[in-house]
Every structure is written in C-alpha cells, then in structure tokens.
Amino acid sequence: MVEKSDLSKLSEYTVNTKWLLENMEKLRAKLPDRYVAVCDSGRKIVDASTLGELVDKLSKVGRQPDVCAVEFISREEYALIV
C-alpha cells in the first residue's frame, strides 16, 4: 500500500524535476559542471562540486534529497543513446 506521505514526496519530486528540465539551459549557463538540487518548485537551488557535498549542503538548509531533483549539470549538452 502506498502511503500518503510517499505520494506527497513523489508529487513534490515531479514538480522539481519538471522545473529542472524546463530550466536546464539557464542552469547550464550559470552552474556548469556542478551537481544541482532543485527544491521547492525551483525556489531553492543548491549546487556543489561533488554529490557528497551537495547532500551535506541540502542537510544544512533543511532539505531532503528524496524530494529535490538532483542532477549533474554538464557544461556541454549530451544525448544518451540506448
């Protein structure tokens, strides 16, 4: 059974991911080659040079990584071919 709190987290994560994808080019220009977490529908952006540092920063500002959209923002655009 899916808990209501889990659905809430999923919904928040989805909104954050959508914001990240819609703003990828702006993030790429401003934060190239950085790990980025998008929280609070894009109102809170946290960046770091390593994933561990990003998780630490999120903890310090009271955000949980499981509801933030986390991505490495590559300087160059790339395509994943499977």
PyMOL commands that set and color helices and strands:
alter all, ss='L'
color gray80, all
select helices_A, chain A and resi 4-22+24-30+40-42+51-60
alter helices_A, ss='H'
color red, helices_A
select strands_A, chain A and resi 34-39+44-48+69-73
alter strands_A, ss='S'
color yellow, strands_A
deselect
rebuild
show_as cartoon
